[in-house]
Amino acid sequence: MLLDLLGSLLFILLTRYGAMVDTLFLLAIVLVSGGAGGIGRAMASASPPVHKLRGHGKSEPVQIGWIADCYLGALSAACVGFVITSLLAIDLNNVLGNVNSINQNNLFRLIAISVISGYAGPAILDRQAQELLNRLNQLTKESERLKAQLDEKRRTDAIDSARASQRAEGVSYLDAGKFEQAEAVFRAIIHKYGETGDDLCNLATAIAYSMDPPVTPEKVQLSTLETAIALFDKALGLDPRHEKSIYNRACTKQAYRIACKAQGKSEKYTDDDVLADIAASAHIDPTNWDLAVNDPDLTSVRQKLLELKANSAVQ
């Protein structure tokens, strides 16, 4: 009576859930075969890995030995089987048949593949996991590098914006003839943000212009003009093609010559020194020729400037 009941129950399961039973049957074959391969790998290894299961709370980890080898082998076989059947679009039920009519050759092939997968799978999975971990580390480092670059760009952009705002303020003081205020602004910019050709040139210009009329040549402080010239030199050391520094240095040298002559001191610079700077600045920006010819600071060398301009045009 009991056997009849069990037979009827099995018949119902196979009839109504035949496909599921077939799938579970195949999965069981893969897992068991893979587990056997995992145990075989551990037995063949000269130094089999030690597998421990973390204990509850503060208890010591429990060594699970061959159970872990079996589990890893079964898992590897299942993963390999899933990948193969997915990539090749294989329906194992069609290849092997169902529980009642199994293709034995294909079944043996499935068992062999599962055993091999269980044997070699953990090493493959470990290698793949390590490669994925290395790639993840690379992506993390790249992300950190890009974030650092972005943060640095934001910082430099903020600095450049603040510097430009303060520089515009200093230039407005220069244009308004407020040279002391301009000097203070550019000194503050250089102290806070460091030296650039533009800021050194503007600072030197503010210092040099502070000796312009109403200060007469007899009362000009030569040391002040020397400081301005030294700052122009420094600006050109950072940017040799900073034509504004070259042009303004020429004007400052000429002012220095005039002051030396008015104060009865030997001149440190000559016409050639002034003209060389004008020519160098005009080589970078040709409009400086006309600017120099009409510049009141260069009145005493105007004729030589006209000749030099004419010669440069011929060349």
Residue pairs with C-beta under 8 A, 6 or more apart in sequence:
13 21
14 21
14 99
14 100
18 98
18 99
19 93
21 99
22 93
22 98
22 99
23 93
25 99
26 92
26 93
26 96
26 110
27 78
29 107
29 110
29 111
29 114
30 74
30 77
30 78
30 81
30 110
30 114
31 74
31 77
31 78
31 114
32 74
32 114
33 77
33 110
33 111
33 112
33 114
33 115
33 118
34 73
34 74
34 75
34 76
34 77
34 78
34 114
34 115
34 117
34 118
34 121
35 70
35 71
35 73
35 74
35 77
35 118
36 70
36 73
36 115
36 118
37 73
37 76
37 77
37 114
37 115
37 116
37 117
37 118
37 119
37 120
37 121
38 69
38 70
38 71
38 72
38 73
38 74
38 76
38 118
38 119
38 121
38 122
39 66
39 69
39 70
39 73
40 73
40 115
40 118
40 119
41 69
41 73
41 118
41 119
41 120
41 122
42 48
42 49
42 66
42 69
48 69
50 63
51 63
51 64
51 65
51 67
51 68
51 69
52 61
52 62
52 63
52 64
53 61
53 62
53 63
53 64
53 68
54 61
55 61
55 62
72 118
72 121
72 122
72 125
73 117
73 118
73 119
73 121
73 122
74 118
75 121
76 117
76 118
76 120
76 121
76 122
76 124
76 125
77 113
77 114
77 115
77 117
77 118
77 121
79 117
79 121
79 125
80 113
80 114
80 117
80 121
81 113
81 114
81 117
84 90
84 113
85 91
85 92
92 110
95 103
95 106
96 102
96 103
96 106
96 107
96 110
97 103
97 106
159 193
162 193
163 189
163 193
166 185
166 188
166 189
167 186
167 189
167 198
167 199
167 202
169 185
170 182
170 185
170 186
170 189
170 202
170 206
171 182
171 202
173 179
173 181
173 182
173 185
173 206
174 182
174 202
174 205
174 206
174 209
177 209
179 206
179 207
179 209
179 210
180 206
180 210
182 202
182 206
183 203
183 206
183 207
183 210
186 199
186 202
186 203
186 206
187 203
189 199
190 199
190 200
190 203
193 199
195 234
195 238
196 238
196 239
197 235
197 236
197 238
197 239
197 242
197 245
198 235
198 242
200 231
200 232
200 234
200 235
200 238
200 245
201 231
201 232
201 235
201 242
201 244
201 245
201 248
203 231
204 227
204 228
204 229
204 231
204 232
204 235
204 245
204 248
204 249
204 252
205 228
205 248
207 224
207 227
207 228
207 231
208 224
208 225
208 228
208 229
208 248
208 251
208 252
208 255
210 224
211 220
211 221
211 224
211 225
211 255
211 259
212 255
216 262
217 258
217 259
217 261
217 262
217 263
218 259
218 262
218 263
220 255
220 259
220 262
220 263
222 256
222 259
222 260
222 263
222 265
225 252
225 255
225 256
225 259
226 256
228 252
229 249
229 252
229 253
229 256
232 245
232 246
232 248
232 249
232 252
233 249
235 242
235 245
236 242
236 245
236 246
236 249
239 245
241 284
243 280
243 281
243 284
243 285
243 288
244 281
246 277
246 280
246 281
246 284
247 277
247 278
247 281
247 288
247 291
247 292
249 277
250 273
250 274
250 275
250 277
250 278
250 281
250 292
250 298
251 295
251 297
251 298
253 269
253 273
253 274
253 277
254 269
254 274
254 297
254 298
254 300
254 301
255 297
256 267
256 268
256 269
257 267
257 268
257 269
257 270
257 274
258 300
260 266
260 267
260 268
261 267
271 301
271 304
274 298
274 301
275 301
275 304
275 305
275 308
278 288
278 289
278 292
278 298
278 305
278 308
279 308
279 312
281 288
282 288
282 289
282 292
282 309
282 312
289 305
289 309
289 312
292 298
292 305
293 302
293 305
293 306
293 309
298 305
